[in-house]
Amino acid sequence: MNAKRTRARTASESPPHLRARARKVARTDLGPARDFRGYGAHPPHADWPGGARIAVNLNLNVEAGGEHSVLEGDASSEHVLTDIGFPPYARTRSPMVESAFEYGPRVGCWRLLRIFRRFDIKISVLGVVRGLQQYPELAQAFVEDGHEIVSHGWRWLDYHKMSEKNEREHIRLAFEGIKTLVGEAPLGWFNGRPSINTRRLVVEHGGFLYDRDYLGDELPFWVRYGKRDHLVIPFSFETNDNRFDQNNGFSTADEFARYLIDCFDLLYEEGEEIPKIMSVSLHDRLIGRPAKAVGLIKFLDHARKHDRVWFCTGKDIAQHWHRRHPPKNS
């Protein structure tokens, strides 16, 4: 009998408690267990301020300068969410992709700031810190208008396979970088392409009130790491202008507006009994374009015609949930 078969037989013949221990170790190595239940049939009543039936949270991704670039020591140019479909070019700059990203801080953000002033809305700015460092006056403009700056990581990268050591350092840089830029540390964290270690590393770093790296709910919820309770506020890749990318989802402003309005209307109706969050994700280089921005304006026009609507930042939601729905262990 060869060694491979011997190992298989030994494993199968080991006592049940040892096999269970091996499975437990394997699950631990792969991170926390999945949760398919959540709040189930009986979610808590959010009790939003003013008796609101819906919490509308707009999130603006500001990522230019943090994307893949040989100027930042990367092996290739960026190819994700460029809206023009160019592939990554190894060891080469991609001028057209760079310019597509640069539209955000050069033009798109300033248009969006005007729109948010027009509707008197405060938003969460998901800022990639290496990017914000290259146009600090924009970060200051957001703060001066009362918007929240959330840490969107040190770089706009896929962290799934990054080493724990490097990711921990990126979290530190992302935290300290925002504190230096705007004079106060971020309370919120959003990676977007996190590893299985990200949330644990964020909790271990400390200083964050919440994170947004979860798509599977419509209400905040608590998780526990060691002796620390940590709040997760769900995000959305669905009510998201990323579907404009290369016209793969939305082709016109009307399509985008209709989708957001349909989502808003159902959540508003349900909110008479079960108030939830409508998280909307925007990108300065996408929704900042005139023909796309019209869709955002149409949605905001619609939402503003309703009473009992709470337009809020992630920080607002987190502080409310800490007050009204503290962790059971507190």
C-alpha positions in Angstrom: 0.0 0.0 0.0 1.5 3.3 -1.0 2.0 6.2 1.4 -0.9 8.3 0.0 -3.4 5.5 0.7 -2.0 4.9 4.1 -2.5 8.6 5.0 -6.1 8.5 3.7 -6.9 5.3 5.7 -5.3 6.7 8.8 -7.3 9.9 8.5 -10.6 8.1 7.9 -9.9 5.7 10.8 -9.0 8.4 13.3 -11.4 8.9 16.2 -14.4 11.3 15.5 -13.2 13.9 18.0 -9.8 14.1 16.3 -11.5 14.5 12.9 -13.7 17.2 14.3 -10.7 19.0 15.7 -8.9 18.8 12.3 -12.0 20.3 10.6 -12.1 23.0 13.2 -8.5 23.9 12.6 -9.0 23.9 8.9 -12.0 26.3 9.3 -10.0 28.6 11.6 -7.2 28.8 9.0 -9.8 29.8 6.4 -11.2 32.6 8.6 -14.5 33.1 10.4 -17.6 30.9 9.6 -20.2 32.1 7.2 -23.5 33.4 8.5 -26.5 32.6 6.4 -29.2 33.6 8.9 -28.6 37.2 9.9 -31.7 38.7 11.4 -33.9 36.3 9.6 -37.7 36.9 9.7 -37.5 39.3 12.6 -35.0 42.2 12.0 -34.8 44.9 14.6 -36.6 48.1 14.1 -33.9 50.6 13.1 -35.6 53.5 14.9 -33.9 56.0 12.5 -33.9 59.6 13.6 -37.2 61.5 13.1 -39.1 58.3 12.5 -37.6 57.9 9.1 -38.8 55.1 6.9 -35.5 54.8 5.1 -31.9 55.8 5.6 -30.3 56.9 2.3 -26.5 56.7 2.4 -24.6 58.0 -0.6 -21.0 56.8 -1.0 -18.5 58.5 -3.4 -15.5 56.4 -4.3 -12.4 58.7 -5.0 -9.7 56.4 -6.3 -7.6 58.2 -8.8 -3.9 57.9 -8.1 -4.3 54.8 -6.0 -5.0 52.5 -8.9 -2.4 50.2 -10.6 0.4 52.2 -12.2 4.0 51.7 -12.9 4.6 55.1 -11.3 3.6 53.5 -8.0 5.9 50.5 -8.5 3.2 48.2 -9.9 3.8 45.6 -12.7 1.1 47.0 -15.0 -1.4 49.7 -15.7 -5.0 49.5 -14.3 -7.8 47.8 -16.2 -10.7 47.7 -13.6 -13.6 50.1 -13.8 -11.9 52.3 -16.4 -15.1 52.7 -18.5 -13.1 52.4 -21.7 -12.2 48.7 -21.6 -8.4 48.9 -22.0 -6.4 45.9 -20.8 -3.6 46.1 -18.4 -0.2 46.9 -20.0 2.8 45.2 -18.4 5.6 47.6 -17.3 3.9 50.4 -19.3 1.9 53.5 -18.5 -1.6 53.7 -20.1 -2.2 57.4 -20.8 -5.9 57.0 -21.7 -6.7 55.0 -18.6 -4.8 57.5 -16.4 -6.8 60.3 -17.9 -10.1 58.4 -17.3 -9.2 58.2 -13.6 -8.0 61.8 -13.5 -11.3 63.1 -14.7 -12.6 62.3 -11.2 -10.5 64.8 -9.1 -10.2 67.3 -12.0 -13.9 67.6 -12.9 -16.2 65.0 -11.6 -15.8 65.6 -7.8 -16.4 69.4 -8.2 -19.6 68.8 -10.2 -20.8 66.3 -7.5 -20.0 68.7 -4.7 -22.3 71.2 -6.4 -25.0 68.6 -6.7 -24.8 67.6 -3.0 -25.0 71.3 -2.0 -28.1 71.7 -4.2 -29.9 68.9 -2.4 -28.4 69.6 1.0 -27.0 66.1 1.4 -24.0 64.9 3.3 -22.2 61.9 2.0 -19.5 59.4 2.8 -16.4 59.9 0.7 -14.5 56.6 0.2 -11.0 57.9 -0.3 -8.1 55.9 -1.4 -5.4 57.5 0.6 -2.5 57.4 -1.9 -4.8 59.1 -4.3 -6.0 61.8 -1.9 -2.4 62.6 -1.0 -1.9 63.8 -4.6 -4.8 66.3 -4.5 -5.2 67.3 -0.8 -7.2 70.4 -1.7 -10.1 68.1 -2.8 -10.0 66.3 0.6 -10.3 69.6 2.3 -13.2 70.7 0.1 -15.1 67.6 1.1 -14.5 68.3 4.8 -15.4 71.9 4.5 -18.8 70.9 3.1 -19.4 68.6 6.0 -18.9 65.2 4.3 -17.4 62.2 6.0 -14.0 60.9 4.8 -13.9 57.0 5.0 -10.7 55.2 4.5 -10.9 53.2 1.2 -7.5 51.7 1.9 -4.0 52.8 1.1 -4.1 51.7 -2.5 -7.0 50.7 -4.9 -5.9 47.1 -5.1 -7.2 43.6 -4.8 -6.2 42.4 -1.4 -7.5 38.8 -1.5 -4.0 37.3 -1.8 -1.9 40.0 -0.1 0.3 38.8 2.8 -1.1 39.6 6.2 2.0 41.6 7.0 1.7 43.8 4.0 -2.0 44.3 4.5 -1.6 45.3 8.1 0.9 47.9 7.0 -1.5 49.2 4.3 -4.2 49.6 7.0 -1.8 51.6 9.1 -0.8 53.9 6.2 -4.5 54.4 5.3 -5.4 55.3 8.8 -2.5 57.7 9.4 -2.7 59.2 6.0 -6.3 60.5 6.4 -5.5 61.8 9.9 -2.6 63.8 8.4 -4.7 65.0 5.4 -7.8 66.2 7.2 -6.8 66.6 10.8 -8.8 63.7 12.2 -8.7 59.9 11.9 -11.3 58.1 9.8 -14.1 56.2 11.7 -15.1 54.1 8.8 -13.3 51.6 6.7 -14.1 50.2 3.2 -11.7 48.1 1.1 -14.0 46.8 -1.7 -11.8 43.8 -2.5 -10.9 42.6 1.0 -9.0 39.5 2.1 -10.4 37.1 4.6 -8.0 38.8 7.1 -9.1 42.4 6.4 -11.8 42.8 9.0 -9.8 41.2 11.8 -6.8 43.4 10.9 -9.0 46.5 11.0 -10.3 45.5 14.4 -6.8 44.8 15.7 -5.6 48.2 14.5 -8.3 49.9 16.4 -9.8 53.4 16.0 -12.5 52.4 13.5 -16.2 52.6 14.5 -17.4 50.4 11.6 -16.5 48.9 8.2 -18.5 48.5 4.9 -17.0 45.3 3.4 -20.2 43.3 3.3 -23.0 43.0 0.7 -25.4 40.6 2.4 -27.8 42.7 4.4 -29.8 45.9 4.6 -29.2 46.7 8.3 -26.0 47.0 10.4 -24.9 44.1 12.6 -22.3 43.3 15.2 -19.5 40.8 14.9 -17.0 39.8 17.6 -13.3 39.4 17.4 -11.7 38.2 20.6 -13.1 40.6 23.3 -14.0 43.3 20.8 -17.4 44.0 19.3 -17.3 45.5 15.8 -20.0 47.0 13.7 -20.6 46.1 10.0 -22.7 48.4 7.8 -23.7 46.7 4.6 -22.7 48.2 1.3 -24.0 47.7 -2.3 -22.4 46.7 -5.6 -26.0 46.7 -7.0 -27.3 50.3 -6.5 -24.0 51.3 -7.8 -22.8 53.3 -10.8 -20.2 50.7 -11.5 -22.8 49.2 -13.8 -22.2 52.1 -16.2 -18.7 50.6 -16.8 -18.5 50.0 -20.6 -22.3 50.1 -20.6 -22.5 46.6 -19.2 -25.4 47.4 -16.9 -26.7 51.0 -17.3 -26.4 52.8 -20.7 -28.3 55.9 -19.9 -29.0 58.2 -17.0 -32.7 57.2 -17.1 -31.8 53.6 -16.6 -29.7 54.4 -13.5 -32.4 56.7 -12.1 -35.1 54.2 -12.7 -33.2 51.5 -10.9 -32.4 53.7 -7.9 -36.0 54.9 -7.7 -37.5 51.4 -7.8 -35.2 50.4 -5.0 -36.1 53.5 -3.0 -39.8 53.1 -3.5 -40.0 49.5 -2.3 -37.7 50.2 0.7 -39.8 53.3 1.6 -43.0 51.2 1.4 -41.5 48.5 3.6 -40.1 51.1 5.9 -43.5 51.8 7.4 -42.9 48.6 9.5 -39.2 47.7 8.9 -37.0 50.6 8.1 -33.7 49.7 6.3 -30.7 51.3 4.6 -30.4 52.2 0.9 -26.7 52.3 0.2 -25.8 54.0 -3.1 -22.3 53.7 -4.4 -20.9 56.3 -6.8 -17.5 56.9 -8.5 -16.3 60.3 -9.4 -14.9 59.2 -12.8 -18.3 57.6 -13.7 -21.3 59.5 -12.2 -19.3 62.7 -12.4 -19.8 62.7 -16.2 -22.6 65.0 -17.3 -24.8 62.4 -19.0 -24.5 60.1 -16.0 -24.9 62.8 -13.3 -28.4 63.6 -14.7 -29.5 60.2 -13.4 -28.3 61.0 -9.9 -30.1 64.3 -10.0 -33.4 62.6 -11.1 -33.1 60.1 -8.2 -32.4 62.8 -5.6 -35.3 64.9 -7.0 -37.6 61.9 -6.4 -36.3 61.0 -3.0 -36.4 64.6 -1.7 -40.2 64.8 -2.5 -40.8 62.2 0.3 -41.0 62.9 4.0 -39.4 60.7 6.7 -36.3 60.1 4.6 -32.9 60.3 6.5 -30.0 61.2 4.2 -27.0 60.2 6.2 -23.3 59.2 6.2 -21.9 55.9 7.4 -20.7 57.7 10.5 -24.2 58.8 11.2 -25.5 55.3 10.9 -22.8 53.9 13.0 -23.2 56.4 15.8 -27.0 55.8 15.8 -26.6 52.0 15.9 -24.1 52.3 18.8 -26.6 54.3 20.7 -29.9 52.5 19.9 -28.7 49.0 19.2 -25.5 48.4 21.2 -23.9 44.9 21.2 -25.4 42.3 23.5 -22.0 41.9 25.2 -21.8 45.5 26.2 
